[in-house]
Amino acid sequence: MATYNFNITASGVTQPADIGLGVSTDYVIANPLPSSAYFTLETVPNNEGFYTASSPKNTSGSFTLGAGLSGLVQNDYIASVVVAPGGGTLTFVPKTAIISSTLKLRGIGD
């Protein structure tokens, strides 16, 4: 299991390390803002800003939302959750191995 700390006020941070197939990964998300915000795992799109058949399906897998998280929206390329003030922990178990340079962590505050 790997654990990564992320502040919701950051944006466009590259995944800190590769994630192996089926390896449980915790994202401990801090939200110092007075209102809810969003945390997103996003596959890096191609040069035209799209996903293609050759794009890695980095968010294919299972997600578990800890206290403080809600509203999971997910497809094979992007996954987002709402993060309440104070934050929470998102657990992700991917169905495919992930190369760190192909996955971005994004926070979107108020």
Secondary structure, DSSP 8 states (H G I E B T S, - for coil): -EEEEEETT--SEE-SS-B-TT--EEEEEE--SSS-EEEEEEE---TTS---TTS--TT-EEEEE-TTEEEEEE-SSEEEEEE-TT-EEEEEEESS-B-GGGEEEEEE--
